[in-house]
Amino acid sequence: MSKDAPFPAPESETASEEGTVFAPRFDKDGLLPVVTTSAKTGEVLMLAYLNAEALARTIETGEAHYWSRSRGRLWRKGEESGNTQRVVEMRTDCDQDAVWLMVETAGAEAACHTGRRSCFYRALPVGTAPRGALSLRFVDAERQFDPETVYRHSGAAKGTLKSSS
């Protein structure tokens, strides 16, 4: 497959919002944000990005592929950890500048590189004006795997192997 995926340019706002042609609107860096949720529970697992190649491979294979901004390369979810994501359904938002993947997970059923099921394992306080540093509260933060063991290098989880509360 070529790196230039065969996606048409959006024809018009009306066509993007009401039409049946998928014409994704990548940002200036050639990326499209993607929200990934569990098809089984509906839980938000992660927010990531797709470039045209990652999007095309995801559509073609039915397995989640992403563009890693930190590594500057395409990656198939689970290629190192075994925590793969099979796409059950894929949707685009109203103006086709974001994607939603509903996936079935395999392996340890964890999406986060820190070993947790979801990347969203800390809650922020709401209802008061922020003053200085906000204190995060751990929720659903049980580790499903040890990232240092799975990724076989100490920087895998960026020092996140602290015990969760």
N, C-alpha and C positions, 0 to 999 in steps of 0.2 A: 504494500500500500504506500502511496506517496505521502509525503508530509503535508501536501496541500489537499485537504479533504474537499470533496465535491459538494460544498454547501453554497447555495445561491445567495447573493446579496439580497437584503430586504428590499422589496419593491416600493412599499409605502407603509406608513403607519397603520393604515386601515388593513392592508394585506397582512402585516405582522400580527395585528390584534384579532382579526376576524377570519383570516384565510386558513387554508389547509396545507400550505407549503411551509416546511421547516426551513427557515432562513435565519440562523442564529446571528445575534449582534454581538460580536466579540468586542472587548474594550480596546483601548489604544495599544495595549501590550499583547493583543491577540488572545486574550483569556476570557473565559466565561465562568462565573461562579456556579458551583454546584452544591446543593444541599443533599446529603445522603441520609436516608432514614431506614430503619428496620422495617421490612415488609411485614414481619410478624407482630411487632409491638407498636410501630409508629414512632418509636423513639428517634430523636435526632442523633445520628452517629457522628457526623463530621460535616465541615464546610471545607471545600477544596476548590480547585480550579481545573478547567479543561482548556487545552488549546485545540485547534482543529483536528490534529492527529489523535489526541486522547479521546475526543468526542467521537470521531469516526471509528476508532478501535472498540470503544465501548458499545456503539451501535452494532458493529459487525460481529463482535465476539459474544456479546451478552455478559461480559465480565467488566467490572469497573476498572477503567484506566484513568489516570489523572496526570496533570502537569505539576511537577514539584517546583515551586518557585525557589525554594532553598537549595535544591540540588541542580536546578536548571535542566531537568530532563523529564521525559515521559516515564511513568512507572505504572505497572499493573498492581493493583491493591493485593497484598498478600504474597508478592513475589519473594520476599525475604521471610516474612513471619508465618506464612501459610494461612493467614486470616483473610481469605479471599471474599469477594463480594460478587454474587450472581445477580444481575439486574432482573427484577421481576416486572417493573414498569418504569418508564422514563417520561417525564413531562417537562414542558417548557412553560415559562410564565407568560403573561399577557403580551409583553413587547419583545419576547424571545431573547432577553439578555441575561437569563439565568435558567438553570436546569435543576430538576429535582429527580434524584434516583431513589427508588424503593428497592432495597436489596435483601437477599438472603445471605447471611454470613456463614462462613465455614471456619474450621480451625478452632481457636479458642473463643470464637464469636466476639472478638474485640476489634474495634476500629482504630483506637488511639495508639500512637507509638509509645505511650507511657504504660501500656498494658491494660488500659481500661476499656470497657465496652464502648463508651462514647467519649468523644473529645470534650464534651460539655459536662464535666464532672464537678464544677464549682459554681456556686450560686452567688450572685451579687445582692446586696441589700437594696430594697426599693422602698420608697415612701418618705424618704428624708433627703434633704439637699446634701450632695456630696461635699465633704470638707476634708481635704487632704487624702491620705491613702484609705481606700475602702478595704474592709476586711472580707475576704472570700470565705465561704462556707462549703466544705466538701459534701457532695451529695452523690449517691450512686457511684462511689469512687473505688470500689473494690477492684483490685487488679486481677485480671484474667490470666495474665502471664507476666513473667519477669523479662522486661525488655533487654537487659544486659545479656541474658542467656539466649534469647531468641535472635537478637541482632548481632550477637557475638562481638560487640565492641562497647567499651565503657561510655562512649558519648551517645549511644543510641537513643536514650531517653532524655538527653540533655540534663542529666543530674536529677531526674525526677523519681529516683527509687527511694524516696523518703516514705516512711509509713504513712498511710492515710488515716484520717480521723473518722 
